[in-house]
Amino acid sequence: MKKILGVALLLTLTMAAKSQVKIGFEVSFKEPQAHYAEVEMNMSGIATKDYVDLKMPVWTPGSYLVREFAKNVESFSATANGKPAKVQKVTKNTWRVYNAKAAAIKVNYRVYAFEISVRTAFIDESHAFLSSAGIFMYPAGMIKNPSTVKIVPFGKWDQVNTGLEPVAGQKFTYYASDFDVLFDSPIEVGNQDVFEFNASGVKHIVAMYGGGNYDKERLKVDMAKIVEEGTKIFGDNPNKHYTFIVHNYAQGGGGLEHLNSTVLGASRNAYGTERGYKGFLSLVAHEYFHLWNVKRLRPIALGPFDYDNENYTTNLWTAEGFTSYYENKLLIRSGATNQTTFLNDIIGGLGTVINTPGSKVQSASSSSFDAWIIGYRPNENSKNNSISYYSKGEIIGLLMDLEIANATKGAKSLDDVMKAMYEVGKVQKRGYTDAEFKAMVEKISGISFTKFWEKYIDGTDDVDFEKFFAYAGIDATKEIASPNKPYTGASLKVERSVIVSGVSRNSPAWVQGLNVNDEILALDGSSIADEMRNVRLPNPGLTLETLPTVAKKQVGDVVEVTVKRDGLEKKISLTLKESPNVRIKASYNENATPQQLAVRKRWMGV
């Protein structure tokens, strides 16, 4: 009993100490045209020793790269009880404020924000996008303390949108229950176009920056359908409200998930085309599915977060890859695509994996673990030695889904695994291990997945897609994409000259030593100027074999390539091969068996 009373007393004291600490931020914009945010941080009840360490995260959850946000901080100063305090930088992202146990500490600093992406802050005269992990600091050891954020819009800006909870009676002031929540809540400030819709009992806010040819009424309907289909899978929508922050640029893309919000990049004039509109809905589906998969149903390494270092996991193939897979399922179930488009999209993803040489080198689990050093830092050889956990994970999701549906004769699918793991996570209040996820797959399916894991998750085996598609009554085959056409394996880019930008593993260019950054001067004596005369630029798919001299040759012929490397001319002879790239063809079998039809229906959900 004494032990219980002691624990209760300690808990009470801890909660009391936490409640006495007050942390508040005020963000203003004196020079938005110069891309700066002015941050004031006020703290009280915090000093238990002669200094406090303030830390800025080095990365933002959902984007697995150390971005060193502290590099954008300048003019850091502090006062303790209204008097200037000594400040010392003690690590790359830690500022020590010597406060002599002062009752009140105020810190001021500026943040430079001029990188357009969904994961980094950007400020100019038209708006401010605050990616919170790169704006706000936290007192070391107090990641679980609450804080408030007051936004002071610049000039005629009159809108603030964020997933944070508003503080009643205080305009543009918000509350975060802890710093994990704050860092997971981006903030959009400006004159964005805002509209709302309700779906699954949740109010959804859409904040559009940058204009565009979008139809708000159409978006309300179609986005709501996606929300409702996602909610059906899990049987629960955990949010009271949800915010979409959409940045519309001339050319935009990408998204980043958050606990009850997301940031989407879009092309402002693409909404009017079928392809562009579907692309936007795909992005909505992907990021919205994340509110379950990764933000709540998550690998165990992804929370609580270490904001100072990499957070390694082998399970991004489920976190991101499965989300890519489910964006297609949400689209067909919401009516945004039909069965033909659904299958074609799946086949496109499958083809990407099969035709990436790195898929024979790196496994899905290794791709996940190495996200921090490869995934966000691709180089000219990445396609040869690595595979995206998005792409490979999407295909693993497809194969696993079909395997489960077939094993249960259409009674169960991957949906049941995801829902069950979500429910377990809510009870255990932690993430899952790889072994726990595998155990749930085996429990739902009733069969062993050990060989499956060895081949497709921890291994690099060829995908036996014909077998898996057959479960759903789909006939699938593969064929050489460009039969009897010459192939070099060298991709090109045009700058002031024509440069080799990539060389594929085991291609003629690879075998004979054509290098990335070689400048192409001539082919069989024909100058590169003559070769390029009829090439339309820009051409992102430009390869050596698309140039006239190579294009007219046959498989087995030789082409002499004259290059300049390090200022010296060099001649390289390439023996042309047939391209190893394949094209997958698939169609629905009209004579599918009842079990195949049951599997198909369970798999697609329509």
KASUL-V997061 format. One record per residue. RES is the residue in three letters. SS is DSSP state (h for helix, s for strand, l for the rest). PHI is phi in radians with two decimals (none if undefined). D_CENTER is the distance of its C-alpha to the mean C-alpha in Angstrom with 2 decimals. Layout:
BEGIN
RES | SS | PHI | D_CENTER
RES | SS | PHI | D_CENTER
END
This chain:
BEGIN
MET | l | none | 49.64
LYS | h | -1.05 | 49.72
LYS | h | -1.09 | 46.44
ILE | h | -1.11 | 44.82
LEU | h | -1.11 | 46.36
GLY | h | -1.14 | 45.12
VAL | h | -1.12 | 41.51
ALA | h | -1.10 | 41.85
LEU | h | -1.13 | 43.38
LEU | h | -1.08 | 40.68
LEU | h | -1.12 | 37.99
THR | h | -1.11 | 40.00
LEU | h | -1.11 | 40.42
THR | h | -1.09 | 36.73
MET | h | -1.16 | 35.83
ALA | h | -1.16 | 38.62
ALA | h | -1.10 | 37.45
LYS | h | -1.14 | 33.93
SER | h | -1.23 | 35.40
GLN | h | -1.35 | 37.54
VAL | l | -1.36 | 34.65
LYS | s | -2.19 | 33.52
ILE | s | -2.26 | 30.58
GLY | s | -2.40 | 29.95
PHE | s | -2.04 | 28.09
GLU | s | -2.26 | 29.15
VAL | s | -2.02 | 27.04
SER | s | -2.29 | 28.94
PHE | l | -2.44 | 28.79
LYS | l | -1.35 | 32.00
GLU | l | -2.31 | 30.70
PRO | h | -1.11 | 27.63
GLN | h | -1.13 | 28.76
ALA | h | -1.73 | 28.44
HIS | l | 1.33 | 24.90
TYR | s | -2.05 | 25.93
ALA | s | -1.92 | 25.46
GLU | s | -1.77 | 28.44
VAL | s | -2.02 | 27.71
GLU | s | -2.01 | 30.56
MET | s | -2.10 | 30.17
ASN | s | -1.98 | 33.16
MET | s | -2.32 | 33.87
SER | s | -2.50 | 36.89
GLY | l | 1.20 | 38.02
ILE | l | -1.85 | 35.74
ALA | l | -1.48 | 38.20
THR | l | -1.98 | 39.57
LYS | l | -2.52 | 40.26
ASP | l | -1.38 | 41.08
TYR | s | -2.65 | 37.55
VAL | s | -2.27 | 34.03
ASP | s | -1.69 | 30.92
LEU | s | -1.89 | 28.05
LYS | s | -2.15 | 24.63
MET | s | -1.97 | 21.46
PRO | l | -0.97 | 18.14
VAL | l | -1.70 | 17.03
TRP | l | -2.63 | 13.28
THR | s | -2.11 | 11.11
PRO | l | -0.92 | 9.69
GLY | l | 1.69 | 6.03
SER | s | -2.27 | 6.00
TYR | l | -1.56 | 8.46
LEU | l | -2.69 | 11.02
VAL | l | -1.28 | 14.34
ARG | l | -1.80 | 14.65
GLU | l | 0.95 | 18.17
PHE | h | -1.04 | 18.17
ALA | h | -1.08 | 21.89
LYS | h | -1.11 | 22.69
ASN | h | -1.63 | 22.58
VAL | s | -1.59 | 25.15
GLU | s | -2.55 | 28.80
SER | s | 0.96 | 32.14
PHE | s | -1.33 | 31.61
SER | s | -2.55 | 34.82
ALA | s | -2.61 | 36.13
THR | s | -2.26 | 39.23
ALA | s | -2.18 | 40.73
ASN | l | 0.90 | 43.18
GLY | l | 1.43 | 43.22
LYS | s | -1.94 | 44.18
PRO | s | -0.95 | 42.19
ALA | l | -1.98 | 40.49
LYS | s | -1.19 | 39.94
VAL | s | -2.20 | 36.34
GLN | s | -2.35 | 35.25
LYS | s | -1.44 | 31.95
VAL | s | -1.92 | 31.81
THR | s | -2.46 | 28.44
LYS | l | -1.04 | 25.76
ASN | l | -2.25 | 24.13
THR | s | -2.26 | 27.20
TRP | s | -1.97 | 30.05
ARG | s | -1.72 | 33.22
VAL | s | -1.88 | 35.37
TYR | s | -1.50 | 38.97
ASN | l | -2.16 | 40.23
ALA | l | 0.88 | 43.35
LYS | l | 1.01 | 42.15
ALA | l | -1.14 | 42.18
ALA | l | -1.26 | 41.80
ALA | s | -2.31 | 39.54
ILE | s | -2.20 | 37.02
LYS | s | -2.15 | 35.40
VAL | s | -2.14 | 32.82
ASN | s | -2.18 | 31.92
TYR | s | -2.71 | 29.39
ARG | s | -1.99 | 27.66
VAL | s | -2.17 | 24.06
TYR | s | -1.44 | 23.45
ALA | l | -2.38 | 20.42
PHE | s | -2.62 | 20.02
GLU | l | -2.25 | 16.59
ILE | l | -1.37 | 14.99
SER | l | -2.93 | 11.23
VAL | l | -1.40 | 9.25
ARG | l | -2.03 | 9.17
THR | l | -2.29 | 12.80
ALA | l | -1.25 | 16.10
PHE | s | -2.54 | 18.20
ILE | s | -2.37 | 21.82
ASP | l | -2.56 | 24.55
GLU | l | -1.20 | 27.64
SER | l | -1.65 | 25.91
HIS | s | -2.97 | 23.35
ALA | s | -2.28 | 21.48
PHE | s | -1.95 | 17.84
LEU | s | -1.83 | 17.68
SER | l | -1.45 | 14.48
SER | h | -1.04 | 16.59
ALA | h | -1.12 | 15.78
GLY | h | -1.74 | 17.05
ILE | l | -2.08 | 20.04
PHE | l | -1.81 | 21.67
MET | s | -1.84 | 23.49
TYR | s | -2.32 | 24.74
PRO | s | -1.25 | 28.07
ALA | l | -0.95 | 27.84
GLY | l | 1.44 | 28.41
MET | l | -2.14 | 27.81
ILE | l | -1.09 | 24.14
LYS | l | -1.62 | 25.45
ASN | l | -1.41 | 27.65
PRO | l | -1.36 | 27.20
SER | s | -2.73 | 27.16
THR | s | -2.12 | 27.63
VAL | s | -2.29 | 26.19
LYS | s | -1.87 | 28.43
ILE | s | -1.79 | 27.20
VAL | l | -1.91 | 29.96
PRO | l | -1.06 | 28.94
PHE | l | -1.51 | 30.42
GLY | l | 0.87 | 33.38
LYS | l | -1.65 | 33.02
TRP | l | -1.08 | 29.45
ASP | l | -2.41 | 29.85
GLN | s | -2.25 | 26.55
VAL | s | -2.33 | 24.14
ASN | s | -2.25 | 21.24
THR | s | -2.85 | 19.28
GLY | l | -1.43 | 18.67
LEU | l | -1.11 | 21.23
GLU | s | -1.38 | 24.66
PRO | s | -1.24 | 27.35
VAL | l | -1.55 | 30.50
ALA | l | -1.01 | 33.47
GLY | l | 1.37 | 35.87
GLN | l | -2.18 | 33.84
LYS | l | -1.09 | 32.21
PHE | l | 1.01 | 28.67
THR | s | -2.13 | 28.72
TYR | s | -2.35 | 26.18
TYR | s | -2.09 | 26.13
ALA | s | -2.11 | 23.63
SER | l | -1.19 | 24.96
ASP | l | -2.81 | 23.46
PHE | h | -1.33 | 21.23
ASP | h | -1.06 | 18.30
VAL | h | -1.17 | 18.51
LEU | h | -1.06 | 19.09
PHE | h | -1.21 | 16.14
ASP | l | -1.77 | 13.96
SER | l | -2.29 | 15.71
PRO | l | -1.17 | 15.08
ILE | s | -2.31 | 18.29
GLU | s | -1.93 | 19.27
VAL | s | -2.23 | 22.88
GLY | s | 2.78 | 25.04
ASN | l | -2.16 | 26.59
GLN | l | -1.10 | 23.72
ASP | s | -1.42 | 24.79
VAL | s | -2.06 | 24.28
PHE | s | -2.41 | 24.95
GLU | s | -2.29 | 24.77
PHE | s | -2.66 | 24.92
ASN | s | -1.97 | 25.59
ALA | s | -2.68 | 24.22
SER | l | 0.94 | 24.69
GLY | l | 1.30 | 26.74
VAL | s | -2.12 | 23.99
LYS | s | -1.38 | 24.23
HIS | s | -2.03 | 21.25
ILE | s | -1.86 | 21.19
VAL | s | -2.06 | 19.67
ALA | s | -1.95 | 19.96
MET | s | -1.73 | 20.04
TYR | s | -1.85 | 20.38
GLY | l | 1.72 | 21.75
GLY | l | 1.26 | 23.75
GLY | l | 2.52 | 23.45
ASN | l | -1.69 | 25.27
TYR | l | -1.38 | 23.58
ASP | l | -1.87 | 25.92
LYS | h | -1.05 | 25.36
GLU | h | -1.16 | 27.55
ARG | h | -1.16 | 25.86
LEU | h | -1.10 | 22.38
LYS | h | -1.00 | 23.84
VAL | h | -1.20 | 25.14
ASP | h | -1.28 | 22.25
MET | h | -1.19 | 19.54
ALA | h | -1.09 | 22.00
LYS | h | -1.10 | 22.42
ILE | h | -1.13 | 18.75
VAL | h | -1.01 | 18.96
GLU | h | -1.20 | 22.18
GLU | h | -1.21 | 21.12
GLY | h | -1.13 | 18.28
THR | h | -1.12 | 20.88
LYS | h | -1.05 | 23.38
ILE | h | -1.11 | 21.45
PHE | h | -1.67 | 21.37
GLY | l | 1.26 | 24.57
ASP | l | -2.87 | 23.38
ASN | l | -2.02 | 21.34
PRO | l | -1.39 | 21.19
ASN | l | -1.76 | 20.89
LYS | l | -1.51 | 23.85
HIS | s | -2.68 | 21.92
TYR | s | -2.51 | 18.46
THR | s | -2.15 | 17.38
PHE | s | -1.72 | 15.34
ILE | s | -1.79 | 15.21
VAL | s | -2.02 | 15.12
HIS | s | -1.79 | 15.67
ASN | s | -1.73 | 17.77
TYR | s | -2.09 | 18.57
ALA | l | -1.00 | 20.68
GLN | l | -2.34 | 17.69
GLY | l | -2.36 | 14.30
GLY | l | -3.06 | 10.88
GLY | l | 1.61 | 7.18
GLY | s | -2.72 | 6.12
LEU | s | -2.43 | 5.53
GLU | s | -1.46 | 7.46
HIS | l | -2.47 | 10.83
LEU | l | -1.02 | 14.00
ASN | l | -2.41 | 15.78
SER | s | -2.81 | 13.92
THR | s | -2.65 | 10.90
VAL | s | -2.05 | 10.57
LEU | s | -2.08 | 10.48
GLY | s | -1.82 | 11.60
ALA | s | -2.47 | 14.42
SER | s | -1.64 | 17.58
ARG | l | -1.09 | 20.50
ASN | l | -1.87 | 22.95
ALA | l | -1.65 | 20.97
TYR | l | -1.14 | 21.59
GLY | l | -1.43 | 25.10
THR | l | -1.84 | 24.38
GLU | h | -1.06 | 23.71
ARG | h | -1.15 | 20.92
GLY | h | -1.15 | 19.29
TYR | h | -1.17 | 19.77
LYS | h | -1.09 | 18.43
GLY | h | -1.06 | 15.30
PHE | h | -1.17 | 14.83
LEU | h | -1.11 | 15.68
SER | h | -1.08 | 13.18
LEU | h | -1.13 | 10.38
VAL | h | -1.03 | 12.39
ALA | h | -1.09 | 12.79
HIS | h | -1.07 | 9.25
GLU | h | -1.22 | 8.39
TYR | h | -1.22 | 11.99
PHE | h | -1.07 | 12.06
HIS | l | -1.12 | 9.76
LEU | l | -1.11 | 12.79
TRP | l | -1.66 | 14.54
ASN | s | -1.43 | 12.31
VAL | l | 2.03 | 10.89
LYS | l | -1.40 | 12.45
ARG | l | -2.27 | 15.83
LEU | s | -1.46 | 15.92
ARG | l | -2.45 | 14.31
PRO | s | -1.05 | 15.18
ILE | l | -1.10 | 18.02
ALA | l | -1.28 | 16.65
LEU | l | -1.68 | 13.95
GLY | l | 2.22 | 16.63
PRO | l | -1.05 | 19.00
PHE | l | -1.55 | 17.04
ASP | l | -1.72 | 18.74
TYR | l | -1.47 | 17.78
ASP | l | -1.65 | 20.01
ASN | l | -2.47 | 18.57
GLU | l | -1.11 | 15.90
ASN | l | -2.02 | 15.23
TYR | l | -1.46 | 15.56
THR | l | -2.62 | 14.90
THR | l | -1.69 | 15.63
ASN | l | -2.01 | 13.83
LEU | h | -1.21 | 10.14
TRP | h | -1.15 | 11.65
THR | h | -1.50 | 12.45
ALA | h | -1.10 | 9.59
GLU | h | -1.80 | 6.93
GLY | h | -1.10 | 9.79
PHE | h | -1.13 | 11.99
THR | h | -1.15 | 9.74
SER | h | -1.08 | 9.68
TYR | h | -1.12 | 13.35
TYR | h | -1.29 | 14.11
GLU | h | -1.07 | 13.00
ASN | h | -1.19 | 16.01
LYS | h | -1.19 | 18.17
LEU | h | -1.17 | 17.69
LEU | h | -1.17 | 18.59
ILE | h | -1.24 | 21.74
ARG | h | -1.26 | 22.78
SER | l | -1.53 | 22.54
GLY | l | 1.51 | 24.58
ALA | l | -1.32 | 22.13
THR | l | -2.37 | 22.73
ASN | l | -1.88 | 25.66
GLN | h | -1.12 | 26.24
THR | h | -1.15 | 26.62
THR | h | -1.14 | 23.38
PHE | h | -1.00 | 21.56
LEU | h | -1.15 | 23.18
ASN | h | -1.11 | 22.60
ASP | h | -1.14 | 18.83
ILE | h | -1.10 | 18.91
ILE | h | -1.13 | 21.24
GLY | h | -1.05 | 19.14
GLY | h | -1.15 | 16.31
LEU | h | -1.11 | 19.13
GLY | h | -1.07 | 20.70
THR | h | -1.04 | 17.69
VAL | h | -1.17 | 17.88
ILE | h | -1.08 | 21.66
ASN | l | -1.59 | 22.03
THR | l | -1.69 | 19.82
PRO | h | -0.96 | 22.42
GLY | h | -1.14 | 20.09
SER | h | -1.17 | 19.74
LYS | h | -1.57 | 23.33
VAL | l | -1.97 | 22.67
GLN | l | -2.02 | 19.59
SER | l | -1.46 | 18.92
ALA | h | -1.13 | 15.81
SER | h | -1.18 | 16.63
SER | h | -1.20 | 17.26
SER | h | -1.02 | 14.06
SER | h | -1.12 | 12.31
PHE | h | -1.08 | 14.93
ASP | h | -1.59 | 14.76
ALA | h | -0.93 | 11.08
TRP | h | -1.19 | 12.69
ILE | l | -1.99 | 15.20
ILE | l | -2.15 | 14.04
GLY | l | -0.94 | 10.37
TYR | l | -1.81 | 9.94
ARG | l | -2.29 | 13.69
PRO | l | -1.17 | 14.74
ASN | l | -2.22 | 18.43
GLU | l | -1.15 | 21.02
ASN | l | -1.85 | 21.43
SER | h | -1.05 | 17.92
LYS | h | -1.14 | 18.50
ASN | h | -1.56 | 21.68
ASN | h | -2.16 | 20.68
SER | l | -2.61 | 17.16
ILE | l | -2.36 | 15.01
SER | l | -1.20 | 11.29
TYR | h | -1.21 | 10.50
TYR | h | -1.13 | 8.55
SER | h | -1.15 | 11.92
LYS | h | -1.18 | 14.26
GLY | h | -1.12 | 12.87
GLU | h | -1.06 | 13.27
ILE | h | -1.26 | 16.80
ILE | h | -1.06 | 17.56
GLY | h | -1.04 | 16.85
LEU | h | -1.04 | 19.25
LEU | h | -1.13 | 21.87
MET | h | -1.14 | 21.81
ASP | h | -1.05 | 22.11
LEU | h | -1.18 | 25.04
GLU | h | -1.13 | 26.65
ILE | h | -1.15 | 26.73
ALA | h | -1.08 | 28.05
ASN | h | -1.22 | 30.68
ALA | h | -1.12 | 31.78
THR | l | -1.81 | 32.39
LYS | l | 0.96 | 33.91
GLY | l | 1.53 | 31.42
ALA | l | -1.43 | 31.81
LYS | l | -2.33 | 28.37
SER | l | -2.69 | 24.85
LEU | h | -1.06 | 21.39
ASP | h | -0.93 | 21.35
ASP | h | -1.19 | 24.10
VAL | h | -1.14 | 22.30
MET | h | -1.08 | 19.26
LYS | h | -1.13 | 21.77
ALA | h | -1.12 | 23.98
MET | h | -1.18 | 21.35
TYR | h | -1.09 | 20.24
GLU | h | -1.15 | 23.95
VAL | h | -1.09 | 24.57
GLY | h | -1.07 | 21.84
LYS | h | -1.13 | 23.49
VAL | h | -1.32 | 26.81
GLN | h | -1.38 | 25.91
LYS | l | 0.98 | 23.61
ARG | l | -2.74 | 21.49
GLY | l | -1.44 | 18.80
TYR | s | -1.75 | 19.82
THR | l | -1.63 | 20.77
ASP | h | -1.05 | 20.32
ALA | h | -1.12 | 24.02
GLU | h | -1.19 | 23.84
PHE | h | -1.15 | 21.25
LYS | h | -1.05 | 23.49
ALA | h | -1.08 | 26.52
MET | h | -1.21 | 25.27
VAL | h | -1.03 | 24.54
GLU | h | -1.23 | 28.09
LYS | h | -1.15 | 29.57
ILE | h | -1.20 | 28.28
SER | h | -1.46 | 29.15
GLY | l | 1.40 | 32.34
ILE | l | -2.31 | 31.86
SER | l | -1.35 | 30.77
PHE | l | -2.02 | 27.33
THR | h | -1.08 | 28.35
LYS | h | -1.13 | 28.80
PHE | h | -1.03 | 25.57
TRP | h | -1.06 | 23.69
GLU | h | -1.09 | 25.79
LYS | h | -1.42 | 25.18
TYR | h | -1.89 | 21.59
ILE | h | -1.84 | 19.65
ASP | l | -1.71 | 21.73
GLY | l | -2.07 | 23.42
THR | l | -2.21 | 23.05
ASP | l | -1.10 | 25.51
ASP | l | -1.09 | 25.67
VAL | l | -1.40 | 24.28
ASP | l | -1.49 | 27.33
PHE | h | -1.19 | 25.90
GLU | h | -1.04 | 29.43
LYS | h | -1.13 | 30.37
PHE | h | -1.21 | 27.40
PHE | h | -1.10 | 27.66
ALA | h | -1.08 | 31.37
TYR | h | -0.95 | 30.82
ALA | l | -1.78 | 29.87
GLY | l | 1.19 | 32.63
ILE | s | -2.06 | 30.59
ASP | s | -1.54 | 32.26
ALA | s | -2.31 | 29.97
THR | s | -2.47 | 31.05
LYS | s | -2.27 | 29.88
GLU | s | -2.56 | 31.79
ILE | s | -1.06 | 31.67
ALA | l | -1.17 | 29.76
SER | l | -2.30 | 32.34
PRO | l | -1.13 | 35.55
ASN | l | 1.09 | 38.24
LYS | l | -1.82 | 36.28
PRO | s | -1.15 | 36.28
TYR | s | -2.45 | 33.16
THR | l | -1.96 | 32.60
GLY | l | 1.46 | 28.96
ALA | s | -1.89 | 28.79
SER | s | -1.66 | 26.36
LEU | s | -2.21 | 27.55
LYS | s | -2.36 | 26.66
VAL | s | -1.94 | 29.22
GLU | l | -2.02 | 29.74
ARG | l | -1.37 | 33.39
SER | l | -2.48 | 33.97
VAL | s | -1.69 | 32.39
ILE | s | -2.09 | 30.28
VAL | s | -1.26 | 28.88
SER | s | -1.86 | 25.08
GLY | s | -2.84 | 24.39
VAL | s | -2.32 | 26.54
SER | l | -1.45 | 25.72
ARG | l | -0.96 | 26.91
ASN | l | 1.15 | 30.52
SER | l | -1.41 | 31.00
PRO | h | -0.95 | 34.28
ALA | h | -1.11 | 32.65
TRP | h | -1.13 | 31.31
VAL | h | -1.15 | 34.70
GLN | h | -1.62 | 36.83
GLY | l | 1.51 | 34.90
LEU | l | -1.24 | 33.53
ASN | l | -1.91 | 31.11
VAL | l | -1.03 | 28.03
ASN | l | 1.43 | 29.46
ASP | l | -1.12 | 32.81
GLU | s | -1.58 | 34.34
ILE | s | -1.37 | 35.81
LEU | s | -1.82 | 39.43
ALA | s | -2.80 | 41.03
LEU | s | -2.17 | 40.98
ASP | l | 0.88 | 44.41
GLY | l | 1.49 | 45.91
SER | s | -1.42 | 44.36
SER | s | -1.10 | 42.83
ILE | h | -1.14 | 39.16
ALA | h | -1.09 | 40.31
ASP | h | -1.16 | 42.14
GLU | h | -1.11 | 39.26
MET | l | -1.53 | 36.85
ARG | l | -1.02 | 39.41
ASN | l | -1.89 | 38.16
VAL | l | -1.58 | 34.42
ARG | l | -1.48 | 32.48
LEU | l | -2.05 | 29.98
PRO | l | -1.32 | 27.17
ASN | l | -2.32 | 26.40
PRO | l | -1.16 | 22.97
GLY | l | -1.74 | 24.36
LEU | l | -1.16 | 27.44
THR | s | -2.31 | 28.89
LEU | h | -1.08 | 32.26
GLU | h | -1.33 | 33.52
THR | h | -1.46 | 33.05
LEU | l | -1.36 | 35.74
PRO | h | -0.92 | 39.24
THR | h | -1.07 | 40.99
VAL | h | -1.39 | 38.54
ALA | h | -1.04 | 37.93
LYS | l | -1.52 | 41.66
LYS | l | -1.48 | 41.97
GLN | l | -1.93 | 41.99
VAL | l | -1.02 | 40.18
GLY | l | 1.76 | 42.23
ASP | l | -1.24 | 43.33
VAL | s | -2.01 | 42.87
VAL | s | -2.14 | 41.52
GLU | s | -1.68 | 42.33
VAL | s | -1.85 | 39.59
THR | s | -1.70 | 40.81
VAL | s | -2.22 | 38.27
LYS | s | -1.99 | 38.47
ARG | s | -2.29 | 36.94
ASP | l | 0.98 | 37.58
GLY | l | 1.44 | 40.26
LEU | s | -1.99 | 42.12
GLU | s | -1.38 | 42.55
LYS | s | -2.59 | 41.86
LYS | s | -1.91 | 42.46
ILE | s | -2.23 | 40.32
SER | s | -1.69 | 41.42
LEU | s | -1.93 | 38.83
THR | s | -1.56 | 40.01
LEU | l | -1.26 | 37.96
LYS | s | -1.99 | 36.36
GLU | s | -1.49 | 34.99
SER | l | -1.08 | 31.20
PRO | l | -1.41 | 29.70
ASN | l | -1.14 | 26.89
VAL | s | -2.00 | 27.38
ARG | s | -2.09 | 27.01
ILE | s | -1.74 | 26.64
LYS | s | -2.06 | 28.90
ALA | s | -2.53 | 28.82
SER | s | -2.63 | 30.90
TYR | s | -1.34 | 31.87
ASN | l | -1.33 | 35.16
GLU | l | -1.21 | 37.70
ASN | l | -1.86 | 39.75
ALA | l | -1.06 | 37.13
THR | l | -1.29 | 38.73
PRO | h | -0.97 | 38.49
GLN | h | -1.17 | 36.23
GLN | h | -1.07 | 33.90
LEU | h | -1.17 | 33.81
ALA | h | -1.15 | 33.14
VAL | h | -1.11 | 30.19
ARG | h | -1.07 | 28.85
LYS | h | -1.13 | 29.27
ARG | h | -1.16 | 27.64
TRP | h | -1.14 | 24.67
MET | h | -1.47 | 24.08
GLY | l | 1.42 | 25.42
VAL | l | -2.36 | 27.67
END
